Amino acid sequence: MAFFVGRTGRIVCIAAAFALCGGPVALAQSSPDVPIETGDAQPESPVGDVARAETPPPPAIQLPATPPPFEDGRACAGCPPRRIGTSLLWVTAVNGMYELANLIRGQDTAKITPETWWTNMKRGWEWDLDDFAVNQIGHPYQGNNYFTTGRSNGMNFWESAGLTAFGSTTWEYFGETNQASLNDFINTTLGGIALGEMFHRTAWLVRNTHATGKSRMWNEIGATALDPMSGLMRFMSGDASRVVDKPADMIPSSLTAVASFGLLWRGSNTEAVEPNTYGFFETDLLYGDALSGSTHTPYDAFTVRLSFGGGSAFSEARVRGRLYSRPLGGASFAIAQNYQFNSNPAYRYGAQAFDGVFIGEKRFNPRWSLLALGGGGATVLGAVDSIPLSGIAPEEPPPDAGQGVSTGPRYYDYGPGANLLATFILRRDNAQIVNFGYELHHLHSIDGVRANHLLQRARLDVTFPLRGALGVGGSTEFFSRTTYYADDAGEANYHFPQYRVFLTWTIS
């Protein structure tokens, strides 16, 4: 996906404040003005005696001392206590909650026993046949709960990532009677990390830790809706009512959110998808400074896009979080994690990927500038609609399949791949006027229809500020998909143009 910067093009940043506090330490120091006793008689001088008598003592030297530890092993006053053992127990409890929910729903896969655990450990991994939304949204959201369990118990990003893998693995082997699924493990772990850190930081934007009473309760409830595990831990520990400063690394110095709503028309070159017009609503959140220099703090800069409508109730979700960056000449180089989900009547695509991106800005004058981004990377696991060869009949599910058992047919392919991206944004007074983005994805199917899929997407947005936060704009978009079947069995080509008109509302 393109490293989108939003319709305003406004870059925001976060600055972490660090303070050193220590006590004075007096060090002995010889004064060069005081003569050294050698045993020989020194001539006495009344003036010298007066001078020595009035010479002030050498000043005490202040050395920084290690800040005192906060109570309960907290890294800061507003940070949660560090509880590794509790994190492991609560991840297991999260799996138990999902297991109980599946039992209540009557899922046959929830009827687990020690025998099913042992069977799963002997059978190894498979590719499951669950629905697209279950695998590409449901499992990443479940992984998000593992991740935020770690963050809400004082674990850092990388420790919480390991906890997410632990939760995913134990669920696959012990949470269901189904054979452990490799695609579920990857989507739950990587997608859970991306969604988890995004929701964790977004929830801290909602909290007002200096408030009290009902207003405090309601913003804690709002934050819990975004990050349920952190909210639960805060209410249980009493942190939801403690009046303290927020953790410094959870406070962005500025923030931009853009909401767009309007009409979308989509065309098609295939009879399988009819041209149509839909309403849509889209939000972009920009957190952190994409142009900042060296950083090793994961997700101190990230972007989120959520789209609703356009032919599907929930049509797009993108999270792109910076893991590392460093200056490079007049630009910067960043490594980013990418979660992507697209679902509409024309195509479905999902991916867990990592990219290397070069970012630079050219200022023409104090008011006009051009932001450029470009790079590429690897898709660890991608999913895309299957296009079966002509004459192949779809599979039928077994008639005796139990409730919740993955029997298929599954109409999308899985595999790794590669991607390229480029974005150019023309800005006036830091407000986006023109935004052009291009992305290319290659996916090699290893489960599904044997083929190589090549997907391209280009989008051009033009936005004009009207008054205050209100703006108006339009966009044109082109999606192209070519599938090359294995063994020179031919290829399939599909094209879907899209046009949008919309109003925007910007908060920053």
Backbone hydrogen bonds, N-H to C=O, Kabsch-Sander energy under -0.5 kcal/mol:
donor,donor_aa,acceptor,acceptor_aa,energy
4,F,2,A,-2.0
12,V,288,G,-1.1
15,A,251,I,-0.5
25,V,61,I,-1.2
34,V,31,S,-1.6
49,D,45,S,-2.8
50,V,46,P,-2.3
51,A,47,V,-2.6
52,R,48,G,-2.7
53,A,49,D,-2.3
54,E,50,V,-1.8
55,T,51,A,-0.7
55,T,52,R,-0.6
61,I,25,V,-0.6
63,L,23,G,-0.5
63,L,61,I,-0.6
70,F,74,R,-1.0
73,G,70,F,-1.1
74,R,71,E,-1.5
75,A,80,P,-0.5
79,C,76,C,-0.9
82,R,72,D,-0.7
83,R,81,P,-0.7
83,R,153,N,-2.9
87,S,83,R,-1.7
88,L,84,I,-1.9
89,L,85,G,-2.0
90,W,86,T,-2.6
91,V,87,S,-2.3
92,T,88,L,-1.8
93,A,89,L,-1.9
94,V,90,W,-2.5
95,N,91,V,-2.0
96,G,92,T,-1.9
97,M,93,A,-2.3
98,Y,94,V,-2.3
99,E,95,N,-2.4
100,L,96,G,-2.5
101,A,97,M,-2.4
102,N,98,Y,-2.1
103,L,99,E,-1.9
104,I,100,L,-2.4
105,R,101,A,-1.7
106,G,103,L,-1.2
107,Q,102,N,-2.8
108,D,403,Q,-3.1
109,T,403,Q,-0.8
110,A,107,Q,-1.2
111,K,108,D,-1.6
112,I,110,A,-2.1
117,W,113,T,-2.0
118,W,114,P,-2.2
119,T,115,E,-2.3
120,N,116,T,-2.3
121,M,117,W,-2.2
122,K,118,W,-1.5
123,R,119,T,-1.8
124,G,120,N,-1.5
126,E,180,A,-1.7
128,D,126,E,-0.6
135,N,131,D,-2.2
136,Q,132,F,-2.7
137,I,133,A,-2.1
138,G,133,A,-2.2
139,H,134,V,-2.0
141,Y,137,I,-2.4
142,Q,138,G,-2.0
143,G,139,H,-2.4
144,N,140,P,-1.8
145,N,141,Y,-1.2
145,N,142,Q,-0.6
146,Y,142,Q,-1.1
147,F,143,G,-2.3
148,T,144,N,-2.6
149,T,145,N,-1.2
150,G,146,Y,-1.4
151,R,147,F,-2.0
152,S,148,T,-2.4
153,N,150,G,-1.2
154,G,151,R,-1.2
155,M,150,G,-2.3
160,S,156,N,-2.5
161,A,157,F,-1.9
162,G,158,W,-1.9
163,L,159,E,-1.9
164,T,160,S,-1.9
165,A,161,A,-1.8
166,F,162,G,-2.0
167,G,163,L,-2.6
168,S,164,T,-2.5
169,T,165,A,-2.5
170,T,166,F,-2.4
171,W,167,G,-1.8
172,E,168,S,-2.2
173,Y,169,T,-1.9
174,F,170,T,-2.5
175,G,171,W,-2.2
176,E,171,W,-0.6
177,T,109,T,-1.8
180,A,124,G,-0.6
182,L,126,E,-2.9
182,L,180,A,-0.5
183,N,126,E,-0.5
185,F,181,S,-1.9
186,I,182,L,-2.1
187,N,183,N,-2.4
188,T,184,D,-2.9
189,T,185,F,-2.1
190,L,186,I,-2.3
191,G,186,I,-0.7
191,G,187,N,-1.1
192,G,187,N,-0.5
192,G,188,T,-1.0
193,I,189,T,-1.9
194,A,190,L,-2.1
195,L,191,G,-2.7
196,G,192,G,-2.4
197,E,193,I,-2.3
198,M,194,A,-1.6
199,F,195,L,-2.9
200,H,196,G,-2.6
201,R,197,E,-2.3
202,T,198,M,-2.3
203,A,199,F,-2.4
204,W,200,H,-1.2
205,L,201,R,-0.9
205,L,202,T,-0.5
206,V,202,T,-0.9
206,V,203,A,-0.6
207,R,203,A,-1.5
209,T,207,R,-0.5
211,A,208,N,-1.4
215,S,212,T,-0.6
216,R,212,T,-0.9
217,M,213,G,-2.0
218,W,214,K,-2.7
219,N,215,S,-2.0
220,E,216,R,-1.9
221,I,217,M,-2.1
222,G,218,W,-2.4
223,A,219,N,-2.0
224,T,220,E,-2.0
225,A,221,I,-1.7
226,L,222,G,-1.0
227,D,223,A,-2.6
231,G,227,D,-2.2
232,L,228,P,-2.6
233,M,229,M,-2.4
234,R,230,S,-2.2
235,F,231,G,-2.4
236,M,232,L,-2.3
237,S,233,M,-2.2
238,G,234,R,-1.2
239,D,234,R,-0.7
240,A,234,R,-1.8
241,S,238,G,-1.6
242,R,238,G,-0.6
244,V,209,T,-1.1
244,V,242,R,-0.9
250,M,247,P,-1.9
251,I,248,A,-1.4
253,S,13,C,-1.6
254,S,13,C,-1.4
255,L,508,S,-0.6
256,T,286,L,-1.7
257,A,507,I,-2.9
258,V,284,D,-2.7
259,A,505,W,-2.5
260,S,282,E,-3.3
261,F,503,L,-2.0
262,G,280,F,-1.8
263,L,501,V,-2.0
264,L,278,Y,-3.3
265,W,499,Y,-2.7
266,R,276,N,-2.7
267,G,497,P,-3.0
269,N,495,H,-1.1
273,V,270,T,-1.2
276,N,266,R,-1.9
278,Y,264,L,-3.4
280,F,262,G,-1.9
281,F,308,F,-2.5
282,E,260,S,-3.1
283,T,306,L,-2.7
284,D,258,V,-2.6
285,L,304,V,-2.4
286,L,256,T,-2.8
287,Y,285,L,-0.5
287,Y,302,F,-2.6
288,G,254,S,-0.6
290,A,288,G,-0.7
292,S,289,D,-1.4
295,T,325,S,-2.4
299,Y,322,R,-3.9
300,D,297,T,-1.5
302,F,287,Y,-3.4
303,T,320,R,-2.0
304,V,285,L,-2.0
305,R,318,R,-2.2
306,L,283,T,-2.0
307,S,316,E,-2.6
308,F,281,F,-3.1
309,G,312,S,-1.5
309,G,313,A,-0.6
310,G,279,G,-2.4
312,S,309,G,-0.7
315,S,307,S,-1.7
316,E,307,S,-1.5
317,A,341,F,-2.3
318,R,305,R,-2.3
319,V,339,Y,-2.3
320,R,303,T,-2.3
321,G,337,Q,-2.0
322,R,301,A,-2.7
323,L,335,I,-3.2
324,Y,335,I,-1.5
325,S,295,T,-2.1
326,R,333,F,-2.1
328,L,331,A,-2.7
331,A,328,L,-2.0
332,S,359,I,-2.0
333,F,326,R,-2.7
334,A,357,V,-2.8
335,I,324,Y,-2.7
336,A,355,D,-2.6
337,Q,321,G,-2.9
338,N,353,A,-2.9
339,Y,319,V,-2.8
340,Q,351,A,-2.1
341,F,317,A,-2.0
342,N,349,Y,-2.7
343,S,315,S,-2.4
344,N,347,Y,-1.8
349,Y,342,N,-2.3
350,G,383,A,-2.2
351,A,340,Q,-2.0
352,Q,381,L,-1.9
353,A,338,N,-2.6
354,F,378,A,-2.4
355,D,336,A,-2.4
356,G,376,G,-2.9
357,V,334,A,-3.0
358,F,374,G,-3.2
359,I,332,S,-2.7
360,G,372,A,-2.4
362,K,370,L,-2.8
364,F,362,K,-0.6
364,F,368,W,-1.7
365,N,368,W,-1.5
369,S,427,R,-1.9
370,L,362,K,-2.8
371,L,425,I,-2.8
372,A,360,G,-2.8
373,L,423,T,-2.6
374,G,358,F,-1.9
375,G,421,L,-2.1
376,G,356,G,-1.7
377,G,419,N,-2.1
378,A,354,F,-1.8
379,T,417,G,-2.1
380,V,352,Q,-1.8
380,V,378,A,-0.7
381,L,352,Q,-1.3
382,G,415,G,-2.9
383,A,350,G,-2.8
384,V,413,D,-1.6
385,D,348,R,-1.4
386,S,411,Y,-2.0
392,I,389,L,-1.8
393,A,391,G,-0.6
401,A,398,P,-1.3
405,V,402,G,-2.0
407,T,405,V,-0.8
411,Y,409,P,-0.6
413,D,384,V,-3.2
414,Y,447,D,-2.5
415,G,382,G,-1.7
417,G,379,T,-1.9
418,A,442,H,-1.3
419,N,377,G,-1.9
420,L,440,L,-2.2
421,L,375,G,-2.4
422,A,438,Y,-2.2
423,T,373,L,-2.6
424,F,436,F,-2.6
425,I,371,L,-2.7
426,L,434,V,-2.5
427,R,369,S,-2.8
427,R,425,I,-0.5
428,R,431,A,-2.7
429,D,367,R,-3.1
431,A,428,R,-1.9
432,Q,8,T,-0.9
433,I,426,L,-2.9
434,V,426,L,-1.6
435,N,461,D,-2.5
436,F,424,F,-2.8
437,G,459,R,-2.6
438,Y,422,A,-2.8
439,E,457,R,-2.2
440,L,420,L,-2.5
441,H,455,L,-3.0
442,H,418,A,-3.1
443,L,453,H,-2.6
444,H,416,P,-2.9
445,S,443,L,-0.7
445,S,451,A,-2.4
446,I,414,Y,-2.8
447,D,414,Y,-1.6
451,A,449,V,-0.7
452,N,484,Y,-2.4
453,H,443,L,-3.2
454,L,482,T,-2.9
455,L,441,H,-3.0
455,L,453,H,-0.5
456,Q,480,S,-2.9
457,R,439,E,-2.4
458,A,478,F,-2.1
459,R,437,G,-2.6
460,L,476,T,-2.7
461,D,435,N,-3.0
462,V,474,G,-2.5
463,T,433,I,-2.2
464,F,472,V,-3.2
466,L,470,L,-2.6
467,R,470,L,-1.1
470,L,467,R,-2.2
471,G,504,T,-2.1
472,V,464,F,-2.3
473,G,502,F,-2.5
474,G,462,V,-2.0
475,S,500,R,-2.1
476,T,460,L,-2.0
477,E,498,Q,-3.1
478,F,458,A,-2.6
479,F,496,F,-1.9
480,S,456,Q,-2.7
481,R,494,Y,-2.8
482,T,454,L,-2.6
483,T,492,A,-2.6
484,Y,452,N,-2.9
484,Y,482,T,-0.5
485,Y,483,T,-0.7
485,Y,490,G,-2.3
486,A,450,R,-2.2
488,D,485,Y,-0.6
489,A,486,A,-0.9
492,A,483,T,-1.9
494,Y,481,R,-2.5
496,F,479,F,-2.9
498,Q,477,E,-3.1
499,Y,265,W,-2.3
500,R,475,S,-2.6
501,V,263,L,-1.8
502,F,473,G,-2.3
503,L,261,F,-2.3
504,T,471,G,-2.4
505,W,259,A,-2.3
506,T,469,A,-1.7
507,I,257,A,-2.9
